[in-house]
Amino acid sequence: MPVRYGFRRFGDDDDANDLDVEEMLALLADDFMEHGDLDEAMDRLLREGFTTNDGERVEGLRDLLEQTRARRRELESQADPDGELQRYRDWLDQIEATETNELDALLAGAEASNDVRRQEVTRDLVEQRRMQRELMSDRLPERLGNYRNYEFVSSEAREQFEELLSELERDVLDTYFEQSKEFMGRPDPEELARTRDMMDALSTMIEQDRRGEELDPSFENFMERFGDFFPGAETLEDVVRQMAERAAAAEAMFNSLSSEQQSELRSMFQEMMQNMELNFSMNRLVSNLRLATPDLDWNRAHRMRGNNGSPFNQAASVAEQLGELKGLEEFLGRAGPSQGLPEVDIESVRRNLGDDAAQHVARLQKALRALKEEGFVDRQGRQLRLTPKGVRQIGQSALKALFAQLRDSPTLGAHREATVSRGGDREESSKPWAPGEPFALHLAKTLRNAVLRQGPGTPVKLHADDFEVEEFESTRRSATVFAIDLSLSMAMRSNLVPAKKMVLALTSLIRSKFPRDFVAVVGFGETAQELKIEDIPALAIDYAYGTNLQHALALSRHLMRNERGERQIVVVTDGEPTAHLMANGEPFFSWPPVQETLEKTMAEVLRCTKAGITINTFALDIERSQFPFVEQIARVNRGRLFYTDVDDLGTYALDDFVKHRRAS
């Protein structure tokens, strides 16, 4: 089927559900936090596709690339310009055979008669026709030209030849003007003259536009006369693009043949154009189209391996589709899909791969665009990065996931009891009053309870059972530092990503629910350093050896030196201390840990304890008997110690934080 062009924006009439941008951000964040490169994470997500929370599969660019290649191979096996040439050769051979049979029959009839004059005239006629045919070229273009000047003896052969010319002329025209009107029979002189006028007018406008002159005729006048050749075109650029892509596809069809076949086909097309008096106008137009569209590959060629001949206009249509598929392959196979995806033409995907593929690409484009429009990601130079808003959103998503796990846990989540105290922030909830509790009456709900109890009417008499009191969050400030182990073992055991998610979730909770609280993050490996919360998703391990808990505790204590109220350090680690800072400030590492490292670390634990700082430790995937030092920290500091696997880290940390923060 020939390619049909349209200019409708994708989505105008399509019922496609847009991707949830927050869901896509969460998928992107998982990969980003695992590998630390947002561009690579985005490229992997777009290339490999994903499954939504609703179970819907969104195909990635890799799947679409395979579809594109399969479609290209399928099209290459359909088109066969040389087969079409052979069909015309065979057709002309049949016409010649019909003419030969007629000449033989004519001569036989004359020989059988006793009319000497008839015999002489017939012999001369047959000899003349045979000599004409013997002098004809073996090449199809010249043979066609010769037969135009040949006077057929057979009326049947003449009719067949006229039919061949009619089909060939129509095929040649449709090869260059796929959107042209379909002629019934041979194009009549009027239609050919109109086609020639269209080509000349278009060439004139292209030349005037190139020189910066005013168009004459104007584009509006041109479309009034010739708009049926260019459905959907709204500008001169649209018209030029349609014509240029079709002409380039015709060139690609020629270029796909061997040099001998190409020469024969080009000669035949030139012969047909010359016969229709379109040759000059066509050459002029193609030359102008080449100049107007330097971005098109006018020299491209395709492998066309079909076994059956098909009209040249269909071969040109296939070449046009193959050109589009080649462009799609280049875009879909680019090293950076996140940069190439916005440039993919949805209509080209629809034409060549179908509506489903177009819908997948359109949804990926919309989601990628939405990530930027919502302010979750932006690009600085060639580098994609998460914005602070994006980091906050990732933290909120992680927090929601942890609360969902907490609700579903049979052993956790039973601690969320709000305290009632005056002078705090009012919540949007209330509870029945119990004697002895602070009395902060929620008037609206109290009156509603009384009316429901006694029914309508005044006065409304209150009863103690009607009372509801407002709930308040405590205004007491707290300070929390999350100290995250960045040693090599954290990454090797796949502990780092869950630790980062836990930190993002809890910092999101603190910032939104307890905005007056102090929160900071410290990462420690060979040494410790303060980290910006916005840098947590890209946080990578410290490839230098060492787990310097001493430095992490000292830095955390320093960060909270001016804070009042409850102060805690939340340590997430998967091993015992193996490094400490020496007197000169340089780190010292040893495995197994030496006594000096343990003593200096315990000395820092004592300093924190003396300063009233609680150390709560989450020990990941380690045995109590193997690493007893974390238990010594808990005994000395009287902080809490959790032995947990990585899957439960977030829920344990959230449950402990909420329980003790609300109780404060």
C-alpha positions as CSV (number, residue, x, y, z in Angstrom):
1,M,0.0,0.0,0.0
2,P,1.3,3.5,-0.8
3,V,2.3,5.7,2.1
4,R,-0.4,8.3,3.0
5,Y,0.7,11.5,4.7
6,G,-1.2,13.3,7.4
7,F,-0.6,16.3,9.5
8,R,-2.8,15.5,12.5
9,R,-1.1,15.9,15.9
10,F,-0.9,12.6,17.7
11,G,-3.4,12.3,20.5
12,D,-6.1,14.5,18.9
13,D,-8.4,11.5,18.5
14,D,-6.5,8.8,20.4
15,D,-7.7,7.4,23.7
16,A,-4.4,6.9,25.4
17,N,-3.7,7.0,29.1
18,D,-0.8,9.2,30.0
19,L,1.9,7.8,32.2
20,D,1.9,8.8,35.8
21,V,4.8,11.2,35.9
22,E,5.4,10.5,39.6
23,E,5.4,6.7,38.9
24,M,8.0,7.2,36.1
25,L,10.1,9.3,38.4
26,A,10.1,6.5,41.0
27,L,11.2,4.0,38.4
28,L,13.9,6.4,37.3
29,A,15.0,7.0,40.8
30,D,15.4,3.2,41.5
31,D,17.9,2.9,38.7
32,F,19.6,6.2,39.5
33,M,20.2,5.4,43.1
34,E,21.6,2.0,42.1
35,H,24.1,3.3,39.5
36,G,24.5,7.0,40.3
37,D,24.1,8.3,36.7
38,L,20.8,10.0,35.9
39,D,21.4,10.1,32.1
40,E,22.2,6.4,32.0
41,A,19.2,5.6,34.2
42,M,16.9,7.6,31.9
43,D,18.4,5.9,28.8
44,R,17.9,2.5,30.3
45,L,14.3,3.2,31.3
46,L,13.5,4.5,27.8
47,R,15.4,1.8,26.0
48,E,14.1,-1.2,28.0
49,G,10.6,0.0,28.8
50,F,8.7,-0.9,32.0
51,T,5.5,-2.2,33.5
52,T,3.3,0.3,35.3
53,N,1.8,-0.2,38.7
54,D,-1.5,-1.2,36.9
55,G,0.4,-4.1,35.2
56,E,0.4,-2.3,31.8
57,R,3.6,-2.9,29.7
58,V,5.0,0.2,28.1
59,E,7.4,-0.9,25.3
60,G,10.8,0.6,25.3
61,L,12.8,1.9,22.4
62,R,14.7,-1.4,22.1
63,D,11.5,-3.3,21.4
64,L,10.4,-0.6,18.9
65,L,13.8,-0.8,17.3
66,E,13.4,-4.5,16.7
67,Q,9.9,-3.9,15.2
68,T,11.5,-1.3,12.9
69,R,14.1,-3.6,11.7
70,A,11.6,-6.4,11.2
71,R,9.3,-4.1,9.2
72,R,12.3,-3.0,7.1
73,R,13.2,-6.6,6.3
74,E,9.5,-7.3,5.4
75,L,9.3,-4.3,3.0
76,E,12.6,-5.2,1.4
77,S,11.2,-8.6,0.5
78,Q,8.2,-7.0,-1.2
79,A,9.5,-4.4,-3.6
80,D,11.1,-5.5,-6.9
81,P,11.7,-2.7,-9.5
82,D,13.7,-5.1,-11.7
83,G,10.8,-7.6,-11.5
84,E,8.5,-4.8,-12.7
85,L,10.9,-4.1,-15.6
86,Q,10.8,-7.8,-16.5
87,R,7.0,-7.7,-16.4
88,Y,7.0,-4.9,-19.0
89,R,9.6,-6.9,-21.0
90,D,7.4,-10.0,-20.9
91,W,4.3,-8.0,-21.8
92,L,6.0,-6.5,-24.8
93,D,7.2,-9.9,-25.8
94,Q,3.6,-11.1,-25.7
95,I,2.6,-8.2,-27.9
96,E,5.4,-9.0,-30.4
97,A,4.2,-12.7,-30.4
98,T,0.7,-11.6,-31.1
99,E,1.9,-9.4,-34.0
100,T,4.1,-12.2,-35.3
101,N,1.2,-14.6,-35.3
102,E,-0.9,-12.1,-37.1
103,L,1.8,-11.6,-39.8
104,D,2.3,-15.3,-40.2
105,A,-1.5,-15.8,-40.6
106,L,-1.7,-12.9,-43.0
107,L,1.1,-14.4,-45.2
108,A,-0.3,-17.9,-45.0
109,G,-3.7,-16.7,-46.2
110,A,-2.1,-14.9,-49.1
111,E,0.0,-17.9,-50.1
112,A,-3.1,-20.1,-50.0
113,S,-4.9,-17.8,-52.4
114,N,-4.4,-17.8,-56.1
115,D,-4.1,-14.0,-56.2
116,V,-0.6,-13.2,-57.2
117,R,-0.9,-9.5,-56.6
118,R,-2.1,-10.2,-53.0
119,Q,0.8,-12.5,-52.5
120,E,3.3,-9.9,-53.6
121,V,1.8,-7.1,-51.5
122,T,1.5,-9.3,-48.4
123,R,5.1,-10.5,-48.8
124,D,6.4,-6.9,-49.0
125,L,4.3,-5.9,-45.9
126,V,5.4,-8.8,-43.8
127,E,9.1,-8.4,-44.9
128,Q,8.9,-4.7,-44.1
129,R,7.5,-5.3,-40.6
130,R,10.0,-8.0,-39.8
131,M,12.9,-5.8,-40.9
132,Q,11.6,-3.0,-38.6
133,R,11.4,-5.3,-35.7
134,E,14.8,-6.8,-36.4
135,L,16.4,-3.4,-36.3
136,M,14.8,-2.5,-32.9
137,S,17.0,-2.4,-29.8
138,D,16.9,-5.1,-27.2
139,R,16.6,-2.5,-24.4
140,L,13.1,-1.8,-23.2
141,P,13.1,2.0,-23.4
142,E,14.2,2.0,-27.0
143,R,11.9,-0.8,-27.9
144,L,9.0,1.2,-26.5
145,G,10.0,4.2,-28.5
146,N,10.3,2.1,-31.7
147,Y,6.9,0.6,-31.3
148,R,5.4,4.0,-31.0
149,N,6.4,4.6,-34.6
150,Y,5.4,1.1,-35.6
151,E,2.2,0.4,-37.5
152,F,0.7,-2.8,-36.0
153,V,-0.9,-5.2,-38.4
154,S,-2.7,-6.9,-35.5
155,S,-5.4,-4.8,-33.9
156,E,-5.1,-7.0,-30.8
157,A,-1.4,-6.3,-30.5
158,R,-2.0,-2.6,-31.0
159,E,-4.7,-2.5,-28.3
160,Q,-2.3,-4.4,-25.9
161,F,0.5,-1.9,-26.7
162,E,-1.8,1.1,-26.0
163,E,-2.8,-0.5,-22.7
164,L,0.9,-1.1,-21.8
165,L,1.7,2.6,-22.5
166,S,-1.4,3.7,-20.5
167,E,-0.4,1.7,-17.5
168,L,3.3,2.7,-17.8
169,E,2.6,6.4,-18.1
170,R,0.2,6.3,-15.1
171,D,2.8,4.3,-13.1
172,V,5.6,6.9,-14.0
173,L,3.4,9.8,-13.0
174,D,2.3,8.1,-9.7
175,T,6.0,7.4,-8.9
176,Y,6.7,11.1,-8.6
177,F,3.2,12.3,-7.7
178,E,1.8,9.7,-5.3
179,Q,-0.9,12.1,-4.2
180,S,-1.8,12.9,-7.8
181,K,-5.3,12.3,-9.2
182,E,-5.8,8.8,-10.5
183,F,-6.3,9.0,-14.2
184,M,-8.8,6.7,-15.9
185,G,-7.0,5.1,-18.8
186,R,-4.2,7.1,-20.4
187,P,-3.7,10.7,-19.0
188,D,-5.4,13.1,-21.4
189,P,-3.6,16.1,-22.7
190,E,-5.6,18.4,-20.4
191,E,-4.5,16.6,-17.3
192,L,-0.9,16.4,-18.5
193,A,-0.9,20.1,-19.2
194,R,-2.2,20.8,-15.7
195,T,0.5,18.6,-14.2
196,R,3.1,20.4,-16.1
197,D,1.7,23.8,-15.0
198,M,1.8,22.7,-11.4
199,M,5.5,21.7,-11.7
200,D,6.4,24.9,-13.4
201,A,4.5,27.0,-10.8
202,L,6.1,25.2,-7.9
203,S,9.6,25.5,-9.4
204,T,9.0,29.3,-9.9
205,M,7.9,29.7,-6.2
206,I,10.9,27.7,-4.9
207,E,13.3,29.8,-7.0
208,Q,11.6,33.1,-5.9
209,D,11.7,31.9,-2.2
210,R,15.4,31.1,-2.5
211,R,16.1,34.6,-3.8
212,G,13.9,36.2,-1.1
213,E,11.4,37.6,-3.6
214,E,7.6,37.8,-3.3
215,L,5.9,34.6,-4.5
216,D,4.1,34.8,-7.8
217,P,1.8,33.0,-8.0
218,S,1.1,33.4,-4.3
219,F,0.9,30.2,-2.2
220,E,-2.9,30.7,-1.8
221,N,-3.4,31.0,-5.5
222,F,-1.2,27.9,-6.1
223,M,-3.2,25.8,-3.7
224,E,-6.5,26.9,-5.2
225,R,-5.4,25.5,-8.5
226,F,-3.3,22.5,-7.4
227,G,-4.2,21.8,-3.8
228,D,-5.6,18.3,-4.8
229,F,-2.0,17.3,-5.4
230,F,-1.0,18.1,-1.8
231,P,-3.7,17.1,0.7
232,G,-3.0,18.4,4.2
233,A,-0.3,20.9,3.1
234,E,-0.7,24.3,4.7
235,T,2.6,26.1,3.8
236,L,5.0,26.1,0.9
237,E,7.4,24.2,3.1
238,D,4.8,21.4,3.4
239,V,4.4,21.2,-0.3
240,V,8.1,21.2,-1.0
241,R,8.6,18.5,1.7
242,Q,5.9,16.2,0.3
243,M,7.3,16.5,-3.3
244,A,10.9,16.2,-2.2
245,E,10.4,13.1,-0.1
246,R,8.5,11.5,-2.9
247,A,11.1,12.4,-5.5
248,A,13.9,11.3,-3.2
249,A,12.1,8.0,-2.8
250,A,12.0,7.6,-6.6
251,E,15.7,8.2,-6.6
252,A,16.2,5.6,-3.9
253,M,14.3,3.1,-6.0
254,F,16.6,3.8,-9.0
255,N,19.7,3.6,-6.7
256,S,18.6,0.2,-5.4
257,L,19.1,-1.4,-8.8
258,S,22.3,-2.5,-10.5
259,S,24.0,0.0,-12.7
260,E,22.7,-1.7,-15.8
261,Q,19.1,-2.0,-14.5
262,Q,19.2,1.6,-13.2
263,S,20.3,2.9,-16.6
264,E,17.5,1.0,-18.3
265,L,14.8,2.2,-15.8
266,R,16.0,5.8,-15.9
267,S,16.0,5.8,-19.7
268,M,12.5,4.4,-19.7
269,F,11.2,7.0,-17.3
270,Q,12.9,9.8,-19.4
271,E,11.3,8.3,-22.5
272,M,7.9,8.3,-20.9
273,M,8.3,11.8,-19.5
274,Q,9.4,13.0,-22.9
275,N,6.5,11.4,-24.6
276,M,4.1,13.2,-22.1
277,E,6.0,16.5,-22.6
278,L,6.9,16.6,-18.9
279,N,10.6,16.0,-19.1
280,F,11.9,19.5,-18.9
281,S,9.5,20.6,-16.1
282,M,10.3,17.4,-14.1
283,N,14.0,17.9,-14.3
284,R,13.7,21.6,-13.3
285,L,11.5,20.7,-10.4
286,V,13.7,17.9,-9.1
287,S,16.7,20.2,-9.3
288,N,14.9,22.8,-7.2
289,L,13.7,20.3,-4.7
290,R,17.3,19.1,-4.2
291,L,18.4,22.6,-3.4
292,A,15.4,23.3,-1.1
293,T,15.9,20.1,1.0
294,P,19.7,19.6,1.6
295,D,18.8,17.5,4.7
296,L,17.3,14.7,2.6
297,D,19.5,11.9,1.5
298,W,19.1,11.9,-2.2
299,N,21.7,9.2,-2.8
300,R,20.3,6.6,-0.5
301,A,19.7,3.1,-1.7
302,H,17.8,0.1,-0.2
303,R,18.0,-3.6,-0.6
304,M,14.8,-4.6,-2.6
305,R,14.7,-8.4,-2.8
306,G,11.1,-9.1,-3.8
307,N,10.4,-12.0,-6.2
308,N,7.4,-10.5,-7.9
309,G,7.2,-7.4,-9.9
310,S,5.1,-4.5,-8.6
311,P,4.3,-1.1,-10.0
312,F,7.1,1.4,-9.8
313,N,5.0,3.8,-7.7
314,Q,4.6,1.0,-5.1
315,A,8.4,0.5,-5.2
316,A,8.8,4.2,-4.7
317,S,6.4,4.1,-1.8
318,V,8.3,1.2,-0.3
319,A,11.6,3.2,-0.8
320,E,9.9,6.1,1.0
321,Q,8.9,3.9,3.9
322,L,12.3,2.3,4.0
323,G,13.8,5.8,4.2
324,E,11.5,6.7,7.1
325,L,12.4,3.4,8.8
326,K,16.1,4.1,8.4
327,G,15.6,7.4,10.1
328,L,13.6,5.7,12.9
329,E,16.4,3.2,13.3
330,E,18.9,6.0,13.7
331,F,16.8,7.8,16.3
332,L,15.8,4.6,18.2
333,G,19.3,3.2,18.2
334,R,21.1,6.4,19.3
335,A,23.4,6.1,22.3
336,G,21.3,8.7,24.2
337,P,17.6,7.9,23.8
338,S,16.6,10.7,26.2
339,Q,18.0,13.2,23.8
340,G,16.8,11.5,20.6
341,L,13.3,10.6,21.8
342,P,11.8,14.1,21.5
343,E,12.9,14.1,17.8
344,V,11.1,10.9,16.8
345,D,8.2,11.7,14.5
346,I,5.1,10.1,15.9
347,E,3.3,10.1,12.6
348,S,6.2,8.3,11.0
349,V,6.0,5.7,13.7
350,R,2.3,5.3,13.2
351,R,2.6,5.0,9.4
352,N,5.3,2.3,9.6
353,L,4.8,0.4,12.9
354,G,1.1,1.0,13.6
355,D,-1.0,2.8,16.2
356,D,0.2,0.7,19.2
357,A,3.9,1.5,18.6
358,A,3.0,5.2,18.0
359,Q,1.1,5.2,21.3
360,H,4.0,3.8,23.2
361,V,6.4,6.4,21.8
362,A,3.9,9.2,22.4
363,R,3.5,8.2,26.0
364,L,7.2,8.1,26.6
365,Q,7.6,11.5,25.0
366,K,4.8,12.9,27.1
367,A,6.3,11.4,30.3
368,L,9.8,12.7,29.5
369,R,8.4,16.1,28.8
370,A,6.3,16.1,32.0
371,L,9.3,15.2,34.1
372,K,10.9,18.5,32.9
373,E,7.7,20.6,32.9
374,E,6.8,19.5,36.5
375,G,10.3,20.6,37.5
376,F,11.5,17.1,38.6
377,V,14.5,17.0,36.3
378,D,16.4,19.5,34.2
379,R,19.4,19.5,31.9
380,Q,22.5,21.5,32.6
381,G,24.6,21.5,29.4
382,R,24.6,17.9,28.3
383,Q,24.0,16.5,31.8
384,L,20.6,15.5,33.1
385,R,20.1,16.1,36.8
386,L,17.4,15.8,39.5
387,T,16.1,19.1,40.8
388,P,15.5,19.7,44.6
389,K,11.8,19.2,43.8
390,G,12.6,15.9,42.2
391,V,14.5,14.8,45.2
392,R,11.7,15.8,47.5
393,Q,9.2,13.9,45.4
394,I,11.4,10.8,45.5
395,G,11.5,11.1,49.3
396,Q,7.7,11.5,49.5
397,S,7.2,8.4,47.3
398,A,9.6,6.4,49.4
399,L,7.8,7.6,52.5
400,K,4.4,6.5,51.1
401,A,5.8,3.1,50.3
402,L,7.2,2.7,53.8
403,F,3.9,3.7,55.4
404,A,2.2,1.2,53.2
405,Q,4.6,-1.5,54.4
406,L,4.1,-0.4,57.9
407,R,0.3,-0.7,57.7
408,D,0.6,-4.2,56.2
409,S,3.1,-5.4,58.8
410,P,1.7,-7.7,61.5
411,T,4.4,-6.7,64.0
412,L,5.0,-3.1,63.2
413,G,2.8,0.0,63.1
414,A,1.1,-0.3,66.4
415,H,2.8,2.7,67.9
416,R,1.2,5.6,66.2
417,E,-0.7,7.2,69.0
418,A,-0.9,11.0,68.9
419,T,-0.3,12.7,72.2
420,V,-2.6,15.5,73.3
421,S,-0.8,18.6,74.6
422,R,-1.6,22.3,74.6
423,G,0.5,24.8,72.7
424,G,1.4,22.6,69.8
425,D,0.3,22.5,66.1
426,R,-3.4,21.6,65.7
427,E,-4.1,18.5,63.7
428,E,-7.1,17.9,61.5
429,S,-8.3,15.2,63.8
430,S,-10.0,14.8,67.2
431,K,-10.8,12.1,69.7
432,P,-13.4,11.4,72.5
433,W,-12.4,13.2,75.7
434,A,-11.3,11.1,78.7
435,P,-11.2,12.4,82.2
436,G,-7.8,13.7,83.2
437,E,-6.7,14.7,79.7
438,P,-6.0,18.3,78.7
439,F,-9.2,20.0,77.7
440,A,-9.0,21.5,74.2
441,L,-12.6,21.3,73.1
442,H,-13.4,20.7,69.4
443,L,-16.7,22.7,69.5
444,A,-18.2,21.6,66.1
445,K,-17.8,17.9,66.7
446,T,-18.9,18.2,70.3
447,L,-22.2,20.0,69.2
448,R,-22.7,17.4,66.5
449,N,-22.4,14.6,69.0
450,A,-25.0,16.3,71.3
451,V,-27.5,16.8,68.5
452,L,-27.1,13.2,67.3
453,R,-27.7,12.1,70.8
454,Q,-30.7,14.2,71.8
455,G,-32.2,14.9,68.4
456,P,-33.1,18.3,66.8
457,G,-34.3,21.3,68.9
458,T,-32.9,23.8,71.3
459,P,-31.4,24.3,73.7
460,V,-28.6,21.8,73.0
461,K,-27.6,20.1,76.3
462,L,-24.1,18.9,76.5
463,H,-23.1,15.7,78.2
464,A,-19.6,14.6,79.1
465,D,-19.8,11.8,76.5
466,D,-20.4,14.4,73.8
467,F,-17.0,16.1,74.3
468,E,-14.3,15.7,71.7
469,V,-11.0,17.3,72.1
470,E,-8.5,18.6,69.5
471,E,-5.2,16.7,68.9
472,F,-2.0,18.5,68.8
473,E,1.5,17.7,67.6
474,S,4.2,18.4,70.1
475,T,6.2,21.6,69.4
476,R,9.3,20.2,71.0
477,R,12.2,20.4,68.6
478,S,14.4,17.4,67.8
479,A,17.7,17.1,65.9
480,T,18.5,14.0,63.8
481,V,21.7,13.2,61.9
482,F,21.6,10.1,59.6
483,A,25.1,8.6,59.4
484,I,25.2,6.2,56.4
485,D,28.0,3.7,55.8
486,L,29.5,4.2,52.4
487,S,32.0,1.4,52.6
488,L,32.5,-1.0,49.7
489,S,30.6,-3.8,51.4
490,M,27.4,-1.7,51.5
491,A,27.3,-1.8,47.7
492,M,28.5,-5.3,47.3
493,R,25.6,-6.5,49.6
494,S,23.1,-4.3,47.8
495,N,22.5,-2.3,51.0
496,L,23.2,1.2,49.8
497,V,20.0,1.8,47.8
498,P,17.6,0.8,50.6
499,A,19.7,3.0,53.0
500,K,19.4,6.0,50.6
501,K,15.6,5.4,50.3
502,M,15.2,5.3,54.0
503,V,17.1,8.5,54.5
504,L,15.1,10.3,51.7
505,A,11.8,9.0,53.2
506,L,12.6,10.1,56.8
507,T,14.1,13.5,55.8
508,S,11.0,14.1,53.8
509,L,8.8,13.2,56.8
510,I,10.9,15.5,59.1
511,R,10.8,18.4,56.7
512,S,7.0,18.2,56.0
513,K,5.7,17.1,59.4
514,F,8.3,18.5,61.8
515,P,9.6,21.6,59.9
516,R,11.3,23.0,63.0
517,D,13.4,19.9,63.5
518,F,17.1,19.9,62.5
519,V,18.1,17.1,60.1
520,A,21.4,16.4,58.4
521,V,23.1,13.5,56.6
522,V,26.7,12.3,57.1
523,G,28.3,9.7,54.8
524,F,31.3,7.7,56.1
525,G,33.8,5.4,54.5
526,E,37.5,6.0,54.9
527,T,36.5,9.4,56.3
528,A,33.2,11.2,57.0
529,Q,31.6,14.2,55.3
530,E,28.4,16.1,55.5
531,L,26.1,15.5,52.5
532,K,23.4,17.6,51.0
533,I,20.0,15.9,51.0
534,E,19.7,16.8,47.3
535,D,22.8,14.7,46.7
536,I,21.5,11.5,48.3
537,P,20.1,9.9,45.2
538,A,23.4,10.1,43.4
539,L,25.4,9.1,46.4
540,A,28.1,6.5,45.6
541,I,30.2,4.3,47.7
542,D,33.7,5.3,48.9
543,Y,36.1,3.0,47.0
544,A,38.8,3.7,49.6
545,Y,38.9,1.0,52.3
546,G,37.5,1.7,55.7
547,T,34.4,2.2,57.9
548,N,35.3,5.3,59.9
549,L,32.4,5.4,62.4
550,Q,34.6,7.5,64.8
551,H,34.8,10.3,62.3
552,A,31.1,10.0,61.5
553,L,30.0,10.3,65.2
554,A,32.4,13.2,65.7
555,L,31.1,15.1,62.7
556,S,27.4,14.4,63.6
557,R,28.0,15.6,67.1
558,H,29.6,18.8,65.7
559,L,26.7,19.4,63.4
560,M,24.3,19.3,66.4
561,R,26.4,21.4,68.7
562,N,24.0,24.3,68.7
563,E,20.8,22.3,68.7
564,R,18.5,21.9,71.8
565,G,16.0,19.3,72.7
566,E,16.3,15.6,71.8
567,R,19.2,14.8,69.6
568,Q,19.9,11.5,67.9
569,I,22.3,10.0,65.4
570,V,20.8,7.2,63.3
571,V,23.7,5.0,62.1
572,V,23.1,2.6,59.2
573,T,26.0,0.2,58.8
574,D,26.8,-3.4,57.8
575,G,30.0,-3.9,59.8
576,E,32.3,-2.9,62.7
577,P,34.6,0.1,62.6
578,T,37.8,-0.5,60.6
579,A,39.2,3.0,60.4
580,H,39.8,6.1,62.6
581,L,41.5,9.5,62.3
582,M,45.0,9.7,63.6
583,A,46.4,12.7,65.5
584,N,47.6,14.3,62.2
585,G,44.0,14.0,60.8
586,E,44.9,11.3,58.4
587,P,42.7,8.1,58.3
588,F,44.1,4.8,59.4
589,F,42.6,1.5,58.1
590,S,43.0,-2.1,59.3
591,W,41.1,-5.3,58.8
592,P,40.4,-6.9,61.1
593,P,40.0,-3.8,63.2
594,V,42.8,-3.0,65.6
595,Q,42.2,-2.2,69.3
596,E,43.1,1.5,68.7
597,T,40.3,1.9,66.2
598,L,37.7,0.4,68.6
599,E,39.0,2.5,71.5
600,K,38.8,5.8,69.5
601,T,35.4,4.9,68.2
602,M,34.1,4.1,71.8
603,A,35.6,7.3,73.0
604,E,33.5,9.2,70.6
605,V,30.5,7.2,71.7
606,L,31.2,8.4,75.2
607,R,31.4,12.0,74.1
608,C,28.0,11.7,72.4
609,T,26.5,10.1,75.4
610,K,27.9,12.8,77.7
611,A,26.4,15.4,75.3
612,G,23.0,13.8,75.6
613,I,23.0,12.5,72.0
614,T,21.3,9.1,71.5
615,I,22.9,6.8,69.0
616,N,20.4,4.4,67.3
617,T,22.0,1.8,65.2
618,F,20.6,-0.3,62.3
619,A,22.9,-3.2,61.8
620,L,22.3,-4.7,58.3
621,D,22.8,-8.4,57.6
622,I,25.2,-9.0,60.4
623,E,25.3,-11.6,63.1
624,R,25.2,-10.6,66.8
625,S,28.1,-12.9,67.6
626,Q,30.2,-11.7,64.7
627,F,30.1,-7.9,65.4
628,P,29.5,-7.4,69.1
629,F,30.8,-3.8,68.9
630,V,27.4,-2.4,67.9
631,E,25.9,-4.0,71.1
632,Q,28.6,-2.3,73.2
633,I,27.6,1.0,71.6
634,A,23.9,0.4,72.6
635,R,24.9,-0.6,76.2
636,V,27.1,2.5,76.7
637,N,24.9,5.0,75.0
638,R,21.6,3.4,75.9
639,G,20.4,3.9,72.4
640,R,18.4,1.4,70.4
641,L,19.9,-1.4,68.3
642,F,18.1,-3.1,65.4
643,Y,19.4,-6.2,63.7
644,T,17.5,-6.2,60.4
645,D,17.8,-7.2,56.8
646,V,17.8,-4.7,54.1
647,D,14.2,-5.3,53.1
648,D,12.9,-4.2,56.5
649,L,15.4,-1.4,57.1
650,G,13.0,1.4,56.0
651,T,9.9,0.1,57.9
652,Y,11.9,-0.5,61.1
653,A,13.5,3.0,60.9
654,L,10.2,4.7,60.1
655,D,8.3,2.9,62.9
656,D,11.0,3.7,65.5
657,F,11.2,7.3,64.4
658,V,7.5,7.9,64.4
659,K,7.0,6.1,67.7
660,H,9.7,8.0,69.6
661,R,9.1,11.4,67.9
662,R,5.4,11.5,68.8
663,A,6.2,10.4,72.3
664,S,8.6,13.3,72.8
